[in-house]
Amino acid sequence: MSNFKQILVVGGAGYIGSHIVHDLCDAGYSVTIFDNLSTGLIENLDPRAEFFQGDILQLPDLQKAFSKPVDVVFHFAALKAAGESMLIPEKFSTNNITGTINLLNIMQAHAVKYIVFSSSAAVYGNPQYLPIDEKHPLQPINYYGYTKLVIEQVLDWYDRLKGLRYAALRYFNATGYDVKGRIRGKEKNPGNLSPIIMEVAAGTRPILQVFGDDYHTPDGTCIRDYIHVSDLAEAHLLAMNYLVEKEKSLIVNLGTGRGYSVLEMLETARKISGLPIPHTIGPRRPGDPPELYADCQLAAKLLQWKAKYSSVEQIIESMCHVYLG
Ligand code: WQD
C-alpha cells in the first residue's frame, strides 16, 4: 500500500506523541489524535489534526475511532513511571497491557495492519554489556519495562498469526523539546532528570537532588543515552515507511550511542541558562545502573536514521525555550 494517508495517533496529546503528530501533519498526512488527556495536554494538540477524546480501556471509544478509515496506528498511550510500576503493578497491567490488547484487537477487526509502537530500553534491564544492541538479553528490572516487553511479544505473535506489521522502537532516555518550538506543554510532576533540572532552573522546584555520586563513572554520577524527542519523531516516520514499503516488522533501539552523566547535564544547563540551578548529593536511587547507552547501528541500517539534535547543548537549549521562555 503506497498511498496510506489516514493516521491514528493513540496518546497523541502526550510528550512524545505530540511531537510525532506535528511531523505527520507537516508531511501531509491526515491525522486523528486519540487521547484520554490523563497526562496528555490540550495545548500540545496540532490544530491540523482531528482530536478524539477517548480511552483505550473503553471499547466503545475505540469502535468510534475506527469507524473512519485508518491506515496506520501510532501507539504512545502508556504509564511510564518505572518506580510507580513497582508499587502499583495492577495499574500498569491494565493501562499498558490490557489497553494495548484492546487496540490490537480492534485493529484486527478493521483490517488495520500497521502499528508503530513506543517501546523502551527498559526491556533490557541491567546492561550485561555496552553498548546495548537489540540482541541484548531481555530482563526488565521494573514492571513498567516488563509491560513493554509483554506488548512486544504480543505484537510478534500478531505478526506471525495475523500478518500485523509492527515497529517496536526502544527509546533510551527521551528528552528535549521540539526543535521548531511548536510544542510547549510541560509535563506535570516529572520524574526524569532533564525536566527536573529545568524546573529548578525556572524556580518551580527548589533544588535538584543528585541520586548518588559514588558510581564507577568518570564523575561518579550515572550515565544515560539522552535522545532528543525531535530525533525520535523523525525515526517514527521512517519506521512507518519501512513497515508499509517492506511489509516487514522491525525492532530497533533509538539512542545516540553515547552517554552523558547527571553532572554533565546539570553543568550544561547552568552554562546555557546562566542560572545557578542548586543541587545536593543524595543517596543512590534503587535500580539505577551506573551506565546505559545504545548501539543504534540497526536503526541506521534499516531506517537510514541517526540522531542529529541530541547533543547535550541542543537538548538543554530546546528545553530552556519552554521552561525559561
Ligand atoms: C536519569 C539519571 C537518575 C532524577 C527512566 C525510566 C526508563 C525510561 C526513561 C520510559 C539517573 C538521575 C534523576 C533526579 C537524579 N522511561 N536522577 N535526580 O531512570 O534512566 O530511565 O526514564 O521509557 O524506563 O526508568 O531516567 O531521568 O529518571 O534518570 O539524579 O531528580 O538521572 O538517578 O541516573 P532513567 P531518569
Residues whose N, C-alpha, C, O or C-beta is under 5 A from the ligand:
A	BS01	WQD	K80 A82 S120 A122 F172 N173 G191 N192 L193 S194 I196 Q209 V210 F211 C222 R224 V262 R285 D288
